[in-house]
Amino acid sequence: MRRVARASGVAAGRDPGATEGRPPARADLHLHSDLSDGLFPPREVMRRAHGAGLLAAALTDHDTLAGLSEARVEALRLGFDFLPGCEISVAWEGFDLHILAYGVEAGSPLGAELERMEAHRLERLRAMLARLARLGAPVSEQAVLDGARGCRAVGRQHLSRALVAGGWVSSREEAFGRFIGASAPAYVPKETEPLALI
């Protein structure tokens, strides 16, 4: 973990290797897979991180730990440091924030809370779909989930794509403006954890 600690300085714009007489440390401690809003499966994220010359990487998908095991196995196979993480949605004094948490594991109390949050995301999606149907723009749950391609953090970005694919709007921007933006008629607020619980 020493290299991970050194590499964290790189994320802040410092090059600790240059000032301590060591080779520069390289890490990316904020990576997403296709289980949240990334493009590639966890295994491929680690391959690409390694291919980019990183010495360490952290997978920090939104509100899910589902990809950590796959990413860890691949990082170990490739021989570079892996730090398990998560980007957690929290509420603080009326603001929605995203907190990066490191060293988290699937079997932890936090893991159980994230599973509960995942279930709420699906409930939220269903509530928005019901409102859309009442507004004359029916979209099926399956269409949204198919478009999400296995993403565990299903949200409005996926719903906006389904609205475009269904012909109800011409763009994702229009989907948010007419239907699912914070002040639009099909919007349902996202449940976030109070910061104190994290």
C-alpha positions as CSV (number, residue, x, y, z in Angstrom):
1,M,0.0,0.0,0.0
2,R,3.0,2.3,0.2
3,R,2.8,3.0,-3.5
4,V,-0.9,3.7,-3.2
5,A,-0.2,6.3,-0.5
6,R,2.5,7.9,-2.6
7,A,0.3,7.8,-5.7
8,S,-2.4,9.7,-3.9
9,G,-0.2,12.8,-4.2
10,V,-0.3,12.5,-7.9
11,A,-4.0,12.9,-7.9
12,A,-3.5,16.2,-6.1
13,G,-1.1,17.4,-8.7
14,R,2.1,16.6,-6.9
15,D,4.9,14.2,-8.1
16,P,6.2,12.7,-4.8
17,G,8.8,10.6,-6.7
18,A,10.5,13.7,-8.1
19,T,10.9,15.3,-4.6
20,E,11.9,12.1,-2.8
21,G,14.5,10.8,-5.3
22,R,12.2,7.9,-6.4
23,P,10.6,7.3,-9.7
24,P,7.3,9.1,-10.2
25,A,4.3,7.2,-8.8
26,R,1.3,6.8,-11.0
27,A,-2.2,5.9,-9.9
28,D,-5.8,6.6,-10.7
29,L,-7.9,6.4,-7.5
30,H,-11.2,7.3,-9.2
31,L,-12.2,4.8,-11.9
32,H,-15.7,3.7,-12.9
33,S,-16.8,0.5,-14.6
34,D,-19.9,-0.3,-16.6
35,L,-21.6,-1.3,-13.3
36,S,-22.1,2.4,-12.8
37,D,-21.3,5.1,-15.4
38,G,-18.1,3.7,-16.9
39,L,-17.8,2.1,-20.3
40,F,-16.0,-1.2,-19.6
41,P,-16.4,-4.1,-17.2
42,P,-14.2,-4.0,-14.0
43,R,-11.7,-6.5,-15.5
44,E,-11.2,-4.3,-18.6
45,V,-10.9,-1.2,-16.5
46,M,-7.9,-2.8,-14.7
47,R,-6.3,-3.9,-17.9
48,R,-6.6,-0.4,-19.3
49,A,-5.2,1.1,-16.1
50,H,-2.2,-1.3,-16.3
51,G,-1.7,-0.6,-20.0
52,A,-1.6,3.1,-19.3
53,G,1.4,2.5,-17.0
54,L,-0.3,2.9,-13.7
55,L,1.2,1.3,-10.6
56,A,-2.0,1.4,-8.6
57,A,-5.7,1.9,-9.3
58,A,-9.0,2.1,-7.3
59,L,-12.4,1.1,-8.7
60,T,-14.9,3.6,-7.3
61,D,-18.3,2.8,-8.9
62,H,-21.3,4.8,-7.9
63,D,-23.1,3.3,-4.9
64,T,-22.0,-0.3,-5.6
65,L,-19.2,-2.7,-4.6
66,A,-20.3,-5.3,-7.1
67,G,-17.2,-4.9,-9.4
68,L,-14.5,-5.0,-6.7
69,S,-13.9,-8.7,-6.7
70,E,-13.4,-8.9,-10.5
71,A,-11.2,-5.8,-10.5
72,R,-9.1,-7.1,-7.6
73,V,-8.5,-10.5,-9.3
74,E,-7.4,-8.8,-12.6
75,A,-5.1,-6.3,-10.8
76,L,-3.4,-9.1,-8.9
77,R,-3.1,-11.1,-12.1
78,L,-1.4,-8.1,-13.8
79,G,0.8,-7.5,-10.8
80,F,-0.2,-4.0,-9.7
81,D,-1.7,-2.5,-6.6
82,F,-5.5,-2.4,-6.2
83,L,-7.5,-0.3,-3.7
84,P,-11.2,-1.2,-3.3
85,G,-13.4,1.9,-3.3
86,C,-16.8,3.4,-3.9
87,E,-18.3,6.8,-4.8
88,I,-21.2,7.1,-2.3
89,S,-24.1,9.5,-2.8
90,V,-24.7,11.4,0.5
91,A,-26.8,14.3,1.7
92,W,-25.4,17.1,3.7
93,E,-27.2,20.3,4.7
94,G,-29.5,20.1,1.7
95,F,-26.8,19.3,-0.8
96,D,-26.3,16.0,-2.6
97,L,-22.6,15.1,-2.5
98,H,-20.4,12.2,-3.8
99,I,-17.9,10.9,-1.3
100,L,-15.0,8.7,-2.3
101,A,-14.5,5.9,0.2
102,Y,-11.5,3.6,0.1
103,G,-10.8,0.2,1.7
104,V,-14.4,-0.8,1.6
105,E,-15.5,-4.5,1.1
106,A,-18.7,-6.1,-0.1
107,G,-19.3,-7.9,3.2
108,S,-19.1,-4.8,5.4
109,P,-22.0,-2.8,6.9
110,L,-21.5,-0.2,4.2
111,G,-21.9,-2.9,1.6
112,A,-25.3,-3.8,3.1
113,E,-26.3,-0.2,3.0
114,L,-25.3,0.2,-0.6
115,E,-27.4,-2.9,-1.5
116,R,-30.4,-1.1,0.1
117,M,-29.6,2.0,-1.9
118,E,-29.5,0.0,-5.1
119,A,-32.9,-1.4,-4.3
120,H,-34.2,2.1,-3.8
121,R,-32.8,3.2,-7.2
122,L,-35.0,0.5,-8.8
123,E,-38.0,1.7,-6.8
124,R,-37.3,5.3,-7.9
125,L,-37.1,4.2,-11.5
126,R,-40.5,2.5,-11.2
127,A,-42.0,5.6,-9.7
128,M,-40.7,7.8,-12.5
129,L,-41.9,5.2,-15.1
130,A,-45.4,5.4,-13.6
131,R,-45.4,9.2,-13.8
132,L,-44.2,9.0,-17.4
133,A,-47.1,6.7,-18.3
134,R,-49.6,9.1,-16.7
135,L,-48.0,11.9,-18.8
136,G,-48.5,9.9,-22.0
137,A,-44.9,8.8,-22.5
138,P,-44.9,5.2,-21.4
139,V,-41.4,3.5,-21.2
140,S,-40.9,0.0,-20.1
141,E,-38.7,-0.9,-17.2
142,Q,-37.0,-3.5,-19.4
143,A,-36.2,-1.0,-22.0
144,V,-34.4,1.1,-19.4
145,L,-32.5,-1.9,-17.9
146,D,-31.6,-3.2,-21.4
147,G,-30.1,0.2,-22.1
148,A,-28.2,0.3,-18.8
149,R,-26.3,-2.9,-19.9
150,G,-25.9,-4.3,-16.4
151,C,-25.2,-1.0,-14.6
152,R,-26.0,-1.4,-10.9
153,A,-26.6,2.3,-10.4
154,V,-29.6,2.8,-12.7
155,G,-30.8,6.3,-12.8
156,R,-32.1,9.2,-14.9
157,Q,-29.3,9.1,-17.5
158,H,-30.5,5.6,-18.4
159,L,-34.2,6.7,-18.4
160,S,-33.3,9.7,-20.6
161,R,-31.8,7.3,-23.2
162,A,-34.9,5.1,-23.2
163,L,-37.1,8.2,-23.7
164,V,-35.0,9.1,-26.8
165,A,-35.0,5.5,-28.1
166,G,-38.8,5.4,-27.6
167,G,-39.3,8.5,-29.7
168,W,-40.8,10.5,-26.8
169,V,-38.1,13.2,-27.0
170,S,-35.4,14.0,-29.5
171,S,-32.5,14.4,-27.1
172,R,-31.5,13.5,-23.5
173,E,-31.5,17.3,-22.7
174,E,-35.2,17.4,-23.8
175,A,-35.9,14.3,-21.6
176,F,-34.6,16.2,-18.6
177,G,-36.3,19.4,-19.5
178,R,-39.7,18.0,-20.2
179,F,-39.9,15.0,-18.0
180,I,-37.2,14.0,-15.5
181,G,-35.3,17.1,-14.5
182,A,-35.5,18.2,-10.9
183,S,-38.4,20.5,-11.6
184,A,-40.1,18.3,-14.2
185,P,-43.3,16.4,-13.7
186,A,-41.9,12.8,-13.7
187,Y,-39.0,13.6,-11.4
188,V,-38.7,11.5,-8.2
189,P,-35.9,12.6,-5.8
190,K,-33.0,10.2,-5.2
191,E,-32.5,8.8,-1.8
192,T,-29.1,9.7,-0.4
193,E,-27.6,8.7,2.9
194,P,-27.1,11.4,5.6
195,L,-23.3,12.1,5.7
196,A,-23.3,11.1,9.4
197,L,-24.2,7.5,8.5
198,I,-21.2,7.2,6.2
